[in-house]
């Protein structure tokens, strides 16, 4: 197996969680050339990891010509094995399109050589589910698959200890992630809640910092007590800031996964829109606070939960 393909198309939180499986794949194939098939948004993160040799970014081609070009390239590569960590209808369709001679394929595609057979796989957290998939693929015989048992993603290779100083953070600071998918507003806590939290943290001599992409700048403007780093921090910056943070509070969104995996004491806010048993961020110090409707979550409840995370809260 001189060539291995790993498919992981997104979103950010899913890519972060998949790093744990990628690490195991690298351990199982130390001499292989491992290629990640992904999308442009995650090329820098996967390309910087010690588990991947090459990154291809056309994992979600638009239109028949681009799709055919990608499939022709996959055929020519003659991969010794494919680990489909996306396991979606899209990646299943890629397997079917590579017939009649598809490469040995680990995933859920009908007819693949290394199927993930567990009928309860969709009721497992991503980390345990992917560990179980690699167990069925034969490269992790003793994979820990009980809830909470799988190894955490390791972001030590991404963390720069000098990052807080580069952003002027010389004292205790807390990271806030008020954003999330624009199509899923029910997964966000109210911005006025984050604003009140930032004021409370500032009174406790903890510097609040808002993280997010350019689309979250309007949210950051509504949290005047916080330092606004929206649109100014890369994935590596977010992980590095997480490694040095006193605490973090975030919605069910990608940057929260980066912070948790980097070691930030994280309070993850969940509504009824998603199930933390399946998709919650994982890290050494993660607490989930769940309410059916996050609009009803009061800042006092958040502050009370933060007491479990760190002395500076």
LUMTORLO-238341 format. One record per residue (C-alpha): residue in three letters; residue number from 1; x, y, z; chain. Coordinates in nm, 2 decimals. Layout:
REM residues N
(site "ALA",NUM,(X,Y,Z),"A")
...
REM end
This chain:
REM residues 313
(site "UNK",1,(0.00,0.00,0.00),"A")
(site "UNK",2,(0.24,0.27,-0.12),"A")
(site "UNK",3,(-0.05,0.51,-0.17),"A")
(site "UNK",4,(-0.34,0.58,0.06),"A")
(site "UNK",5,(-0.63,0.82,0.01),"A")
(site "UNK",6,(-0.83,0.97,0.30),"A")
(site "UNK",7,(-1.15,1.15,0.22),"A")
(site "UNK",8,(-1.27,1.42,0.46),"A")
(site "UNK",9,(-1.46,1.71,0.30),"A")
(site "UNK",10,(-1.58,1.92,0.60),"A")
(site "UNK",11,(-1.71,2.09,0.81),"A")
(site "UNK",12,(-1.43,2.23,1.03),"A")
(site "UNK",13,(-1.55,2.05,1.35),"A")
(site "UNK",14,(-1.57,1.72,1.16),"A")
(site "UNK",15,(-1.22,1.77,1.01),"A")
(site "UNK",16,(-1.07,1.84,1.36),"A")
(site "UNK",17,(-1.23,1.52,1.50),"A")
(site "UNK",18,(-1.11,1.32,1.20),"A")
(site "UNK",19,(-0.75,1.41,1.29),"A")
(site "UNK",20,(-0.76,1.14,1.56),"A")
(site "UNK",21,(-0.84,0.87,1.29),"A")
(site "UNK",22,(-0.58,1.02,1.06),"A")
(site "UNK",23,(-0.32,0.98,1.32),"A")
(site "UNK",24,(-0.41,0.61,1.35),"A")
(site "UNK",25,(-0.40,0.57,0.97),"A")
(site "UNK",26,(-0.05,0.72,0.96),"A")
(site "UNK",27,(0.06,0.48,1.24),"A")
(site "UNK",28,(-0.07,0.19,1.05),"A")
(site "UNK",29,(0.09,0.30,0.72),"A")
(site "UNK",30,(0.41,0.47,0.82),"A")
(site "UNK",31,(0.58,0.44,0.48),"A")
(site "UNK",32,(0.28,0.51,0.26),"A")
(site "UNK",33,(0.22,0.84,0.07),"A")
(site "UNK",34,(-0.11,0.96,0.23),"A")
(site "UNK",35,(-0.33,1.20,0.03),"A")
(site "UNK",36,(-0.62,1.39,0.18),"A")
(site "UNK",37,(-0.91,1.46,-0.05),"A")
(site "UNK",38,(-1.08,1.77,0.10),"A")
(site "UNK",39,(-1.20,2.12,0.00),"A")
(site "UNK",40,(-1.00,2.44,-0.02),"A")
(site "UNK",41,(-1.11,2.56,0.33),"A")
(site "UNK",42,(-0.93,2.28,0.50),"A")
(site "UNK",43,(-0.62,2.24,0.28),"A")
(site "UNK",44,(-0.40,2.44,0.52),"A")
(site "UNK",45,(-0.50,2.25,0.83),"A")
(site "UNK",46,(-0.47,1.90,0.68),"A")
(site "UNK",47,(-0.16,2.00,0.48),"A")
(site "UNK",48,(0.02,2.11,0.80),"A")
(site "UNK",49,(-0.06,1.79,0.99),"A")
(site "UNK",50,(0.21,1.52,1.03),"A")
(site "UNK",51,(-0.04,1.26,0.90),"A")
(site "UNK",52,(-0.07,1.38,0.54),"A")
(site "UNK",53,(0.18,1.40,0.25),"A")
(site "UNK",54,(-0.04,1.56,-0.02),"A")
(site "UNK",55,(-0.37,1.75,-0.02),"A")
(site "UNK",56,(-0.62,1.76,-0.31),"A")
(site "UNK",57,(-0.89,2.02,-0.28),"A")
(site "UNK",58,(-1.15,1.92,-0.54),"A")
(site "UNK",59,(-1.34,1.69,-0.31),"A")
(site "UNK",60,(-1.67,1.87,-0.39),"A")
(site "UNK",61,(-1.64,1.92,-0.76),"A")
(site "UNK",62,(-1.90,2.14,-0.92),"A")
(site "UNK",63,(-2.05,2.01,-1.25),"A")
(site "UNK",64,(-1.99,1.70,-1.45),"A")
(site "UNK",65,(-1.66,1.80,-1.61),"A")
(site "UNK",66,(-1.49,1.87,-1.28),"A")
(site "UNK",67,(-1.64,1.55,-1.13),"A")
(site "UNK",68,(-1.51,1.34,-1.42),"A")
(site "UNK",69,(-1.17,1.50,-1.40),"A")
(site "UNK",70,(-1.15,1.41,-1.02),"A")
(site "UNK",71,(-1.26,1.05,-1.08),"A")
(site "UNK",72,(-1.01,1.00,-1.36),"A")
(site "UNK",73,(-0.73,1.12,-1.13),"A")
(site "UNK",74,(-0.84,0.89,-0.86),"A")
(site "UNK",75,(-0.84,0.59,-1.10),"A")
(site "UNK",76,(-0.49,0.68,-1.23),"A")
(site "UNK",77,(-0.35,0.70,-0.87),"A")
(site "UNK",78,(-0.42,0.33,-0.81),"A")
(site "UNK",79,(-0.46,0.37,-0.44),"A")
(site "UNK",80,(-0.37,0.07,-0.23),"A")
(site "UNK",81,(-0.65,0.17,0.01),"A")
(site "UNK",82,(-0.91,0.44,0.06),"A")
(site "UNK",83,(-1.03,0.55,0.40),"A")
(site "UNK",84,(-1.36,0.73,0.36),"A")
(site "UNK",85,(-1.40,0.94,0.68),"A")
(site "UNK",86,(-1.68,1.14,0.52),"A")
(site "UNK",87,(-1.91,0.84,0.47),"A")
(site "UNK",88,(-2.18,1.05,0.30),"A")
(site "UNK",89,(-2.39,0.99,0.00),"A")
(site "UNK",90,(-2.14,1.20,-0.20),"A")
(site "UNK",91,(-1.84,0.99,-0.10),"A")
(site "UNK",92,(-2.04,0.67,-0.14),"A")
(site "UNK",93,(-2.12,0.78,-0.50),"A")
(site "UNK",94,(-1.75,0.83,-0.57),"A")
(site "UNK",95,(-1.69,0.46,-0.48),"A")
(site "UNK",96,(-1.97,0.35,-0.71),"A")
(site "UNK",97,(-1.83,0.57,-0.99),"A")
(site "UNK",98,(-1.49,0.39,-0.96),"A")
(site "UNK",99,(-1.64,0.05,-1.04),"A")
(site "UNK",100,(-1.58,-0.20,-1.19),"A")
(site "UNK",101,(-1.23,-0.20,-1.02),"A")
(site "UNK",102,(-1.25,0.03,-0.72),"A")
(site "UNK",103,(-0.96,0.04,-0.47),"A")
(site "UNK",104,(-1.00,-0.14,-0.14),"A")
(site "UNK",105,(-1.24,0.10,0.04),"A")
(site "UNK",106,(-1.31,0.15,0.41),"A")
(site "UNK",107,(-1.64,0.31,0.47),"A")
(site "UNK",108,(-2.02,0.26,0.42),"A")
(site "UNK",109,(-2.04,0.24,0.05),"A")
(site "UNK",110,(-2.25,-0.06,-0.07),"A")
(site "UNK",111,(-2.01,-0.33,-0.19),"A")
(site "UNK",112,(-1.69,-0.18,-0.06),"A")
(site "UNK",113,(-1.42,-0.43,0.05),"A")
(site "UNK",114,(-1.38,-0.30,0.41),"A")
(site "UNK",115,(-1.73,-0.20,0.52),"A")
(site "UNK",116,(-1.80,-0.04,0.86),"A")
(site "UNK",117,(-2.06,-0.30,0.97),"A")
(site "UNK",118,(-2.18,-0.17,1.30),"A")
(site "UNK",119,(-2.56,-0.11,1.26),"A")
(site "UNK",120,(-2.54,0.14,1.55),"A")
(site "UNK",121,(-2.27,0.35,1.40),"A")
(site "UNK",122,(-2.49,0.66,1.34),"A")
(site "UNK",123,(-2.56,0.66,1.72),"A")
(site "UNK",124,(-2.19,0.69,1.81),"A")
(site "UNK",125,(-1.99,1.00,1.86),"A")
(site "UNK",126,(-1.76,1.07,1.57),"A")
(site "UNK",127,(-1.44,0.97,1.75),"A")
(site "UNK",128,(-1.57,0.63,1.86),"A")
(site "UNK",129,(-1.75,0.58,1.52),"A")
(site "UNK",130,(-1.43,0.64,1.32),"A")
(site "UNK",131,(-1.23,0.42,1.56),"A")
(site "UNK",132,(-1.48,0.15,1.51),"A")
(site "UNK",133,(-1.45,0.20,1.13),"A")
(site "UNK",134,(-1.08,0.15,1.15),"A")
(site "UNK",135,(-1.13,-0.16,1.36),"A")
(site "UNK",136,(-1.34,-0.31,1.09),"A")
(site "UNK",137,(-1.07,-0.21,0.84),"A")
(site "UNK",138,(-0.82,-0.42,1.03),"A")
(site "UNK",139,(-0.58,-0.15,1.14),"A")
(site "UNK",140,(-0.70,-0.09,1.50),"A")
(site "UNK",141,(-0.79,-0.43,1.65),"A")
(site "UNK",142,(-0.83,-0.30,2.00),"A")
(site "UNK",143,(-1.00,0.03,1.91),"A")
(site "UNK",144,(-1.17,0.19,2.21),"A")
(site "UNK",145,(-1.53,0.23,2.11),"A")
(site "UNK",146,(-1.72,0.28,2.43),"A")
(site "UNK",147,(-1.86,0.64,2.48),"A")
(site "UNK",148,(-1.58,0.88,2.56),"A")
(site "UNK",149,(-1.31,0.61,2.51),"A")
(site "UNK",150,(-1.15,0.71,2.18),"A")
(site "UNK",151,(-0.82,0.91,2.18),"A")
(site "UNK",152,(-0.86,1.28,2.15),"A")
(site "UNK",153,(-0.74,1.48,1.84),"A")
(site "UNK",154,(-0.39,1.60,1.90),"A")
(site "UNK",155,(-0.31,1.95,1.79),"A")
(site "UNK",156,(0.03,1.99,1.96),"A")
(site "UNK",157,(0.19,2.01,1.61),"A")
(site "UNK",158,(-0.02,2.32,1.53),"A")
(site "UNK",159,(0.03,2.52,1.85),"A")
(site "UNK",160,(0.26,2.82,1.87),"A")
(site "UNK",161,(0.32,2.92,2.23),"A")
(site "UNK",162,(0.41,3.27,2.11),"A")
(site "UNK",163,(0.07,3.34,1.96),"A")
(site "UNK",164,(-0.10,3.51,2.26),"A")
(site "UNK",165,(0.19,3.76,2.28),"A")
(site "UNK",166,(0.16,3.83,1.91),"A")
(site "UNK",167,(-0.21,3.93,1.97),"A")
(site "UNK",168,(-0.12,4.14,2.27),"A")
(site "UNK",169,(-0.26,3.89,2.52),"A")
(site "UNK",170,(-0.02,3.92,2.82),"A")
(site "UNK",171,(-0.27,3.83,3.09),"A")
(site "UNK",172,(-0.55,3.58,3.16),"A")
(site "UNK",173,(-0.79,3.57,2.87),"A")
(site "UNK",174,(-1.11,3.40,2.77),"A")
(site "UNK",175,(-1.21,3.30,2.42),"A")
(site "UNK",176,(-1.57,3.35,2.30),"A")
(site "UNK",177,(-1.71,3.19,1.98),"A")
(site "UNK",178,(-2.05,3.36,1.92),"A")
(site "UNK",179,(-2.08,3.26,1.56),"A")
(site "UNK",180,(-2.18,2.95,1.37),"A")
(site "UNK",181,(-2.35,2.85,1.05),"A")
(site "UNK",182,(-2.58,3.13,0.91),"A")
(site "UNK",183,(-2.82,2.86,0.81),"A")
(site "UNK",184,(-2.85,2.73,1.17),"A")
(site "UNK",185,(-2.92,3.03,1.39),"A")
(site "UNK",186,(-3.09,2.80,1.65),"A")
(site "UNK",187,(-2.74,2.67,1.73),"A")
(site "UNK",188,(-2.62,3.01,1.85),"A")
(site "UNK",189,(-2.65,3.17,2.19),"A")
(site "UNK",190,(-2.78,3.53,2.18),"A")
(site "UNK",191,(-2.51,3.79,2.11),"A")
(site "UNK",192,(-2.63,4.00,2.41),"A")
(site "UNK",193,(-2.56,3.70,2.63),"A")
(site "UNK",194,(-2.20,3.69,2.50),"A")
(site "UNK",195,(-2.18,4.07,2.56),"A")
(site "UNK",196,(-2.30,4.03,2.92),"A")
(site "UNK",197,(-2.06,3.74,2.97),"A")
(site "UNK",198,(-1.77,3.95,2.83),"A")
(site "UNK",199,(-1.85,4.23,3.08),"A")
(site "UNK",200,(-1.86,3.99,3.37),"A")
(site "UNK",201,(-1.53,3.84,3.27),"A")
(site "UNK",202,(-1.37,4.18,3.24),"A")
(site "UNK",203,(-1.48,4.26,3.60),"A")
(site "UNK",204,(-1.29,3.94,3.71),"A")
(site "UNK",205,(-0.97,4.06,3.54),"A")
(site "UNK",206,(-1.01,3.81,3.25),"A")
(site "UNK",207,(-0.97,3.96,2.90),"A")
(site "UNK",208,(-1.25,3.85,2.68),"A")
(site "UNK",209,(-1.16,3.78,2.31),"A")
(site "UNK",210,(-1.40,3.71,2.02),"A")
(site "UNK",211,(-1.29,3.46,1.76),"A")
(site "UNK",212,(-1.45,3.39,1.42),"A")
(site "UNK",213,(-1.43,3.46,1.06),"A")
(site "UNK",214,(-1.50,3.78,0.87),"A")
(site "UNK",215,(-1.88,3.70,0.88),"A")
(site "UNK",216,(-1.87,3.73,1.26),"A")
(site "UNK",217,(-1.74,4.09,1.27),"A")
(site "UNK",218,(-2.09,4.22,1.32),"A")
(site "UNK",219,(-2.13,3.99,1.62),"A")
(site "UNK",220,(-1.80,4.10,1.76),"A")
(site "UNK",221,(-1.90,4.47,1.73),"A")
(site "UNK",222,(-2.20,4.39,1.96),"A")
(site "UNK",223,(-1.95,4.26,2.23),"A")
(site "UNK",224,(-1.76,4.59,2.30),"A")
(site "UNK",225,(-1.59,4.46,2.61),"A")
(site "UNK",226,(-1.40,4.20,2.41),"A")
(site "UNK",227,(-1.09,4.21,2.19),"A")
(site "UNK",228,(-1.21,4.15,1.83),"A")
(site "UNK",229,(-1.00,3.89,1.65),"A")
(site "UNK",230,(-1.27,3.79,1.39),"A")
(site "UNK",231,(-1.12,3.75,1.05),"A")
(site "UNK",232,(-0.77,3.80,1.19),"A")
(site "UNK",233,(-0.69,3.45,1.31),"A")
(site "UNK",234,(-0.59,3.14,1.12),"A")
(site "UNK",235,(-0.67,2.78,1.23),"A")
(site "UNK",236,(-0.32,2.77,1.38),"A")
(site "UNK",237,(-0.38,3.09,1.56),"A")
(site "UNK",238,(-0.71,2.97,1.71),"A")
(site "UNK",239,(-0.55,2.65,1.83),"A")
(site "UNK",240,(-0.25,2.84,1.97),"A")
(site "UNK",241,(-0.47,3.08,2.16),"A")
(site "UNK",242,(-0.68,2.79,2.29),"A")
(site "UNK",243,(-0.37,2.62,2.43),"A")
(site "UNK",244,(-0.30,2.93,2.65),"A")
(site "UNK",245,(-0.66,3.03,2.74),"A")
(site "UNK",246,(-0.79,3.04,3.09),"A")
(site "UNK",247,(-1.13,2.93,2.95),"A")
(site "UNK",248,(-1.35,2.94,2.64),"A")
(site "UNK",249,(-1.72,2.96,2.56),"A")
(site "UNK",250,(-1.85,2.87,2.22),"A")
(site "UNK",251,(-2.15,2.75,2.02),"A")
(site "UNK",252,(-2.16,2.42,1.84),"A")
(site "UNK",253,(-1.93,2.53,1.56),"A")
(site "UNK",254,(-1.59,2.46,1.42),"A")
(site "UNK",255,(-1.36,2.69,1.62),"A")
(site "UNK",256,(-1.50,2.54,1.94),"A")
(site "UNK",257,(-1.36,2.21,1.82),"A")
(site "UNK",258,(-1.02,2.36,1.76),"A")
(site "UNK",259,(-1.01,2.52,2.10),"A")
(site "UNK",260,(-1.11,2.20,2.28),"A")
(site "UNK",261,(-0.86,1.99,2.10),"A")
(site "UNK",262,(-0.59,2.24,2.17),"A")
(site "UNK",263,(-0.66,2.21,2.54),"A")
(site "UNK",264,(-0.87,2.51,2.62),"A")
(site "UNK",265,(-1.11,2.46,2.91),"A")
(site "UNK",266,(-1.43,2.49,2.70),"A")
(site "UNK",267,(-1.79,2.54,2.78),"A")
(site "UNK",268,(-1.98,2.42,2.47),"A")
(site "UNK",269,(-2.33,2.55,2.43),"A")
(site "UNK",270,(-2.58,2.32,2.27),"A")
(site "UNK",271,(-2.95,2.36,2.17),"A")
(site "UNK",272,(-3.19,2.09,2.07),"A")
(site "UNK",273,(-3.07,2.14,1.71),"A")
(site "UNK",274,(-2.77,1.90,1.76),"A")
(site "UNK",275,(-2.68,1.61,1.99),"A")
(site "UNK",276,(-2.36,1.65,2.19),"A")
(site "UNK",277,(-2.34,1.28,2.24),"A")
(site "UNK",278,(-2.27,1.25,1.86),"A")
(site "UNK",279,(-2.09,1.57,1.77),"A")
(site "UNK",280,(-1.96,1.76,2.08),"A")
(site "UNK",281,(-1.61,1.90,2.08),"A")
(site "UNK",282,(-1.36,1.67,2.26),"A")
(site "UNK",283,(-1.06,1.78,2.46),"A")
(site "UNK",284,(-0.91,1.74,2.80),"A")
(site "UNK",285,(-1.15,1.99,2.97),"A")
(site "UNK",286,(-1.49,2.02,2.79),"A")
(site "UNK",287,(-1.82,2.08,2.96),"A")
(site "UNK",288,(-2.14,2.08,2.77),"A")
(site "UNK",289,(-2.43,2.31,2.87),"A")
(site "UNK",290,(-2.74,2.22,2.68),"A")
(site "UNK",291,(-3.08,2.40,2.67),"A")
(site "UNK",292,(-3.36,2.31,2.42),"A")
(site "UNK",293,(-3.36,2.68,2.32),"A")
(site "UNK",294,(-3.04,2.88,2.37),"A")
(site "UNK",295,(-3.25,3.20,2.37),"A")
(site "UNK",296,(-3.36,3.10,2.72),"A")
(site "UNK",297,(-3.00,3.06,2.85),"A")
(site "UNK",298,(-2.91,3.33,3.11),"A")
(site "UNK",299,(-2.56,3.46,3.16),"A")
(site "UNK",300,(-2.58,3.36,3.53),"A")
(site "UNK",301,(-2.61,2.99,3.42),"A")
(site "UNK",302,(-2.31,3.03,3.20),"A")
(site "UNK",303,(-2.10,3.19,3.48),"A")
(site "UNK",304,(-2.20,2.91,3.72),"A")
(site "UNK",305,(-2.10,2.65,3.47),"A")
(site "UNK",306,(-1.76,2.83,3.41),"A")
(site "UNK",307,(-1.67,2.77,3.78),"A")
(site "UNK",308,(-1.61,2.41,3.68),"A")
(site "UNK",309,(-1.36,2.50,3.41),"A")
(site "UNK",310,(-1.10,2.72,3.57),"A")
(site "UNK",311,(-1.01,2.94,3.87),"A")
(site "UNK",312,(-1.00,3.26,3.67),"A")
(site "UNK",313,(-1.37,3.23,3.57),"A")
REM end
